Amino acid sequence: QLVESGGGSVQPGGSLKLSCVGSGFYFSAYAMSWHRQAPGKERELVAVSTSVGGSTNYADSVKGRFTISRDNAKNTLYLQMDSLKPEDTAVYYCKFGSTWGQGTQVTVSS
């Protein structure tokens, strides 16, 4: 099971930090990822954290603004989002394997 939190409304240029707590699986053994889906658009990959070596990858649209991290001791995946833009507005989901969380809404608007 995956449970996201931390979404909300913020003005352009603001920051939010999303959290995703995993349970029922060996968290540290899995690559974890964040995805988002804006209204009327397909779900897209935002960032990935691999299980080995701690490497990360980002969509071009968020590079330099978003940071994915994980605390395996807490079974928690994070997404620090800075310099937010209106086009970042979406429902954000975490994922491992074929399991998705329920999503958390992020709205960026003035």
N, C-alpha and C positions, 0 to 999 in steps of 0.2 A: 504494500500500500504506500502511496505517496500523498502527502498533504502539503499544499503550498500556502504561504501567507506573505503578507507584506505589501500587497498591492494597495492602490489608492489613487487619489487625484493630486496632481502637482502641476505647477506652472512650468512653462518652457525654461530650460536651464537648470531645473531642479534635480533632485536625486531621490532615489528609492532603493531599498535593499530587499530583495525577495528571498524567502527561505523555503526549502522543501525538505521535509522530514520523511525519511523512509523507514519502513518497518516490514518485518516478515521475510527479509532476505539479507544475504551477506553483503551489506552496503559497499564495503571497501573493494569488493571484487569486481564491481561493475563500472563501466563507463556511464556517466550521467550527462544529461543534456537539458538545456532550456529551449523551448520553442514558443512561438507566439502566433496568434491568429487575429487579424484585424477584421472588422465587419466587411463582408463581401469579398474577402481574400482567402487564399489557401493558407494553411498552417505552414510556417517556415521555421527552419532551424536558426537559433540565435547563437548558441555557444555550447561547446562540448568540453567535458572534463574526463580525461581517460582514467582508468583504474590503476594503471602502472606508470610510474615516472612523473605523474603530475602534469602532463602536457595538456594544453588547452588550445581550442580553435574557435574562431569567431566569424560570424557573417560579416561581410565587408561593411554593411550598413551600421554596425555597432562597434567596430574596431576602434580602440582608443577611448571609448566612452563606457563600455560595459566590462565588468570583470567577473568571471565565474570562479568559484572556489568551493572547497568542500572540507568538512570536518568529519573525518571517518569515525572518530570517537563518539561523535554526537549523531551519527547517521544523518547528517544534514548537508544539503547542497545550497549554495548561495548564488545570487546574481546581484552584484552591485551595479546600479545604473546611474550614471552621472550625465550631465549636460543633456538632459532629456529633451526630445523634440516632439511636436504634435504627431509626427508620423510613427512614433514609438507606441502610440495608443493601441492597445490590443489586450486580449486575454493571454496571459503567460502560463505555460504548462511546463512541468518537469517530467522527465521520462527516463526509464531504464528498460532495456530490452523492449518488450511490447507493452509495458505498463505505463499508463499515463496518470498524472494527478488530475484533480478536478478543475484546476485553473484558478488564477487570481487576476482580477481586472486592474489594468494600469491605464489611467487617463491623463494625458498631458494637454493642458488647455489653459489659456489665459482668461 
